Amino acid sequence: MDLLTGLLTTAFLAGGVLALAALGEVLAERVGVVNLGVEGLMAMGALTGVAATTIYPSPTLGFLAALIVGAFFGAIFAVATVLLRANQVLCGLALTLMGNGIASSIGRAYSGMPVRATFSGIEIPLLSDLPILGKAFFSQNILVYLIYIILPVALSYLMFRTRHGLNLRAVGENPAAADAAGISVNLIRCAYVMAGSALAAGAGAYLTLAFVPSWSDGVVAGRGWIAVALVIFAGYRPIPAVLSGLLFGLITALGFVGQARGWPIAPAFLSMLPYLGTMAFIIVPVLAWQRMRRIMAAPAAIGLPYYRDVR
C-alpha cells in the first residue's frame, strides 16, 4: 500500500512538469505555430524560479517571474515566426540553444544551492483521507491541482465550447478563411505563442520549486522534447496532454522506485524509460487505425507562415 501511494505521489509530481509544458505547446500548435524552443524555455524558467526565490523567498513570486520570462522570449519567437515569417523549426531550435546557453551561464552562481522557498503540500479535507489516492493526489502542492484539474478543464472548455475557441482553431486549420471572416490571425497566433511559452517556462519553475528543489546545469534533461512529443500523442488536446504527462510521470516514478529498491535492472536503463516511452508513443499514431489518425491529426496549417496577400 505504501509503495503504491509513494509511486503515485512521485508520478503526479514528475508528470506535472511534462503536463504543464505540453499544455503550453498545445496552445501554440493549435494556432498553427510549432515551438521547438520548449527545452530552452523550461531551462530559463527553472533558473528564474531559483533566482527569484533567492531575492525574495516566495515560490509564488518565483513561478510568476518564470511566466513573465517565458512570455518575453515567446514574444521574440512570435515576432520572428509570425510577423517576420521566419522558419519555425529553425527559430525553435535557436530558442532552445539560446535558452540553455543563457541558463547555463547565469546559473553557475546558483549551481548546487538549495532553493530558499518551495511549494509545500496542501491537504484537502476529507479527500486527503481517501486510501491510496488521498495521500498521493489530495495532499499535493497548489501547482499540481492547477495542472491536473483547473488548466486542462479551462483550456478544453475554451477551445471546444466557446466562439473564441472556434476562432483560434480556425486560425490553425485555415488562416486564410479565418482572416476573411474578420479574425486577426497574427494577433491570435502571437498571443497564444506567448501564452504557451509562459507555460513552458512555468513548467521549468515547477521543476525547481516543487519537484527538484535545486538548480544544476542540465536539470531539464530533455523534458522539453518529451513534452513536444506528448502533444502529438495527445492529439493536440489539453486533457489528453495532461493524462499523457501523468503516464510519463508514472514511468519516471517506476525508474526512481526501481533504483531505490535495488531492482536487478541497470540504473541506466531505468533512467532511459521516459525516453524509450517517448519513442514508443510517437509510433502509435502512425500505426493506429484510420479513425484514430483522424482524431489525432495535427492542425492543417501547422508550421506554415500566413501571407495575407496569398489565398
Secondary structure, 3 states (H helix, E strand, C coil): CHHHHHHHHHHHHHHHHHHHHHHHHHHHHHCCCCCCCHHHHHHHHHHHHHHHHHHCCCHHHHHHHHHHHHHHHHHHHHHHHHHCCCCHHHHHHHHHHHHHHHHHHHHHHHECCECCCCCCCCCCCCHHHCCCHHHHHCCCCHHHHHHHHHHHHHHHHHHHHCHHHHHHHHHHHCHHHHHHCCCCHHHHHHHHHHHHHHHHHHHHHHHHHHHCCEECCCCCCCHHHHHHHHHHHCCCCHHHHHHHHHHHHHHHHHHHHHHHCCCCCCHHHHHHHHHHHHHHHHHHHHHCCHHHHHHCCCCCCCCCCCCCCCC
